Amino acid sequence: MEAPRYVRWLIEETNIKLSDGTHIPCYRLEHTNDEDVLNEWALHLRRHYESDESLKESIAETGLSATEYLRDYILPGTKDLAAACRSGDFTEILVSDLLEFVHNYKVPRCKQQNRANKDRSTQGTDIVGYYYVNPDGKPSTRDELVAAEVKGLLSSGSYEVLEKAAKDSQEDEFRLATTLNFYRKQLKCIGNHEEAKRIARFQQKSEVQFHIRYLGVGVASISQIEDGLLPNYRSDDLMLSTGHEIFLIHGKKLMALAHDLYARCMR
């Protein structure tokens, strides 16, 4: 998968710190009204739900237009729980792109596919990504698995998302294990057997050890961080002493951006 061009709008801010002086990784989403990039981003989003080939088959078999089919059966809507699902999907895909195209993890893209209810997200660890040291996929003790919990407040400028992400990132091994198993089976169902095998490697920790990285990511509609300081939080408030990590992604009017992109998905 090639990196969509919008990824260049994720600007790393290296000066963001908590009230106790602890620096945290931070990215500002500096999006513009570039129609080509926005339409490409929307297509990238839609392909997480249904591939081009599958969409062609579906509209041929149902007799619906692409817009009708995607609106009625595939993409989460805009009311109540549906809106929460849309917000969650948008933030998870955004963070998946950050992890894959900026931090060089491979992130499976199958969570949004084949849902029984288009307006309900799949439970479990929000994002799983992995990194193989050896290009041929031979297991190494230096391989990494990243488990990320994502909290978004796309209509709010509150930093509370960091606290919520920190709490949820205190991941239990059983939940991560069941999510890995879901991904392995889901990848096989959509014909991606090679990636399913790569996921299975991380279900076999007793054979070749690997490192697990637990990450909490908060996403909020904040245009600028004043003086580069998050004054209400210290490292202990975000449980950083446990070895877990916290990222922040922020930008202006993110809910409006998400709704615009999903509207473009259905054109």
C-alpha positions in Angstrom: 0.0 0.0 0.0 1.4 3.4 -1.0 1.2 6.3 1.4 -1.7 8.6 0.6 -0.5 12.1 0.0 -2.4 13.6 3.0 0.2 11.9 5.3 2.5 14.9 4.5 -0.1 17.0 6.3 0.9 15.3 9.6 3.5 17.7 10.9 5.6 16.4 13.8 5.9 18.9 16.7 9.0 18.0 18.8 8.5 20.7 21.5 5.3 19.6 23.2 5.6 18.8 26.8 3.6 18.1 30.0 3.6 20.3 33.1 6.5 18.3 34.6 8.7 18.9 31.5 8.1 15.4 30.0 8.0 15.6 26.2 5.4 13.6 24.3 5.2 12.7 20.6 2.8 15.1 18.9 1.6 15.6 15.3 -0.5 18.5 14.0 -2.8 17.7 11.1 -2.3 20.7 8.9 -5.0 19.9 6.2 -5.9 22.2 3.3 -8.6 22.4 0.7 -6.6 20.5 -1.9 -9.3 18.7 -3.8 -7.1 16.1 -5.3 -5.5 15.1 -2.0 -8.9 15.1 -0.2 -10.5 12.9 -2.9 -7.5 10.5 -2.7 -7.8 10.4 1.1 -11.5 9.6 0.8 -10.8 6.8 -1.6 -8.2 5.5 0.8 -10.8 5.5 3.6 -13.4 3.7 1.5 -11.0 0.9 0.5 -10.8 0.1 4.2 -14.5 -0.9 4.1 -14.7 -2.5 0.6 -12.2 -3.0 -2.2 -12.7 -1.7 -5.7 -13.3 -5.2 -7.0 -15.8 -6.1 -4.2 -17.6 -2.8 -4.7 -18.1 -3.4 -8.4 -19.5 -6.9 -7.7 -21.8 -5.6 -5.0 -23.4 -2.9 -7.0 -23.8 -5.3 -10.0 -25.5 -7.9 -7.7 -27.7 -5.5 -5.8 -28.6 -3.2 -8.6 -27.9 -0.2 -6.4 -25.7 2.7 -7.3 -22.3 3.0 -5.6 -23.6 5.9 -3.5 -26.7 4.0 -2.4 -24.8 0.8 -1.6 -22.1 2.6 0.4 -24.5 4.8 2.2 -27.0 2.1 3.1 -24.8 -0.9 3.8 -21.1 -0.1 4.2 -20.1 3.3 5.6 -21.1 4.5 9.2 -23.7 7.2 9.3 -24.0 10.6 11.1 -26.5 10.0 13.9 -25.9 8.9 17.5 -24.0 5.6 17.7 -23.3 5.7 13.9 -21.5 9.1 14.3 -19.4 7.7 17.1 -18.5 4.7 14.9 -17.6 7.1 12.1 -15.4 9.2 14.4 -13.8 6.1 15.8 -13.0 4.6 12.3 -11.6 7.9 11.1 -9.3 8.3 14.0 -8.2 4.6 13.9 -7.4 4.8 10.2 -5.5 8.1 10.7 -3.4 6.5 13.5 -2.9 3.4 11.4 -1.5 5.6 8.6 0.8 7.3 11.1 2.1 4.0 12.4 2.6 2.5 8.9 3.8 5.4 6.8 5.7 7.4 9.4 6.8 4.8 12.0 7.3 1.9 9.5 5.0 -0.7 11.1 2.9 -2.9 9.0 -0.8 -2.4 10.0 -3.4 -4.9 8.8 -6.3 -3.2 7.0 -9.3 -5.5 7.6 -11.0 -4.3 10.7 -13.7 -2.3 8.9 -14.6 -5.0 6.4 -17.6 -7.3 6.4 -19.4 -5.8 9.4 -22.7 -7.2 10.4 -23.8 -3.7 11.4 -22.1 -0.8 9.5 -22.7 1.5 12.4 -21.0 -0.6 15.1 -17.2 -0.9 15.4 -15.5 -4.2 16.1 -14.4 -4.7 19.7 -10.9 -5.4 20.9 -7.5 -3.6 20.6 -8.1 -0.6 18.4 -5.0 -1.0 16.2 -2.4 -3.8 15.9 0.8 -3.3 13.9 4.0 -5.2 13.6 7.6 -4.9 12.5 9.9 -7.6 11.2 13.6 -7.0 11.4 14.3 -9.6 8.7 12.8 -8.6 5.3 12.1 -12.3 4.5 9.9 -12.6 7.6 12.1 -14.9 9.5 11.3 -14.4 13.2 13.8 -12.4 15.3 13.8 -11.5 19.0 14.0 -7.9 17.8 10.6 -8.1 16.0 8.0 -5.7 17.4 4.3 -5.8 17.9 2.5 -2.5 18.7 -0.9 -2.4 20.3 -2.6 1.0 20.1 -5.7 2.3 21.9 -7.1 5.4 20.2 -9.4 8.0 21.7 -10.8 10.8 19.6 -12.8 13.9 20.4 -13.2 15.3 16.9 -15.7 17.9 17.9 -13.9 19.0 21.0 -10.7 20.9 21.9 -10.3 18.9 25.2 -7.0 17.2 26.1 -9.1 14.6 28.0 -8.5 12.2 25.2 -4.9 11.7 26.4 -6.1 10.6 29.8 -8.7 8.2 28.3 -6.1 6.8 25.8 -3.6 6.3 28.7 -6.2 4.4 30.7 -7.3 2.2 27.8 -3.7 1.5 26.8 -3.2 -0.5 30.0 -3.9 -3.4 27.7 -4.5 -6.9 29.1 -2.8 -9.8 27.2 -6.1 -11.7 26.6 -7.7 -8.8 24.8 -4.6 -8.4 22.6 -4.4 -12.1 21.9 -8.1 -12.3 20.8 -7.6 -9.3 18.5 -4.6 -11.0 16.9 -6.6 -14.1 16.4 -9.4 -12.0 14.8 -7.0 -10.3 12.4 -5.4 -13.7 11.4 -8.8 -15.2 10.6 -10.1 -12.0 8.9 -7.1 -11.8 6.7 -7.5 -15.4 5.6 -11.2 -14.7 4.8 -10.3 -11.9 2.4 -7.5 -14.0 0.8 -4.5 -12.3 2.4 -2.9 -15.6 3.5 0.7 -14.2 3.6 -0.1 -11.5 6.1 -2.2 -13.9 8.1 1.0 -16.0 8.5 2.9 -12.9 9.7 0.2 -12.2 12.3 0.3 -15.8 13.5 4.0 -15.3 14.3 3.0 -13.0 17.2 0.6 -15.6 18.6 3.7 -17.8 19.2 5.7 -15.8 21.7 7.0 -18.8 23.5 8.9 -20.0 20.3 10.7 -16.8 19.4 10.4 -13.8 21.8 9.5 -10.4 20.5 8.9 -6.9 22.0 5.4 -5.6 22.6 4.9 -1.8 22.5 1.7 -0.4 24.2 0.6 2.9 22.9 -2.3 5.3 23.7 -3.2 7.9 21.1 -5.4 10.9 21.7 -6.9 12.8 18.7 -8.6 16.2 19.3 -9.7 19.3 17.4 -7.1 21.7 18.7 -5.6 24.1 16.2 -2.5 25.1 18.1 -1.0 24.1 21.5 -0.3 27.3 23.3 3.4 27.6 24.3 3.9 23.9 23.5 2.6 23.0 27.0 -0.2 20.7 28.2 -0.5 22.4 31.7 -3.0 20.0 33.3 -1.1 16.8 32.9 2.1 15.2 34.3 3.7 11.9 33.3 2.1 10.2 36.3 -1.4 11.4 35.2 -0.9 9.6 31.9 0.7 6.5 33.5 3.9 6.8 31.5 5.9 5.2 34.4 4.3 1.9 33.4 6.3 1.7 30.2 3.3 2.6 28.0 3.5 5.5 25.6 1.3 8.4 24.7 0.9 10.2 21.4 -1.2 13.3 20.6 -2.6 14.2 17.2 -4.5 17.5 16.8 -5.9 19.7 14.1 -8.7 22.2 13.4 -12.3 21.1 12.9 -11.6 17.4 12.6 -15.2 16.3 12.8 -16.1 18.5 9.9 -13.1 17.1 8.0 -14.2 13.5 8.7 -17.8 14.2 7.5 -16.5 15.8 4.4 -14.2 12.8 3.6 -17.0 10.3 4.2 -19.3 12.4 1.9 -16.6 12.2 -0.8 -16.4 8.4 -0.3 -20.0 8.1 -1.6 -19.7 10.3 -4.7 
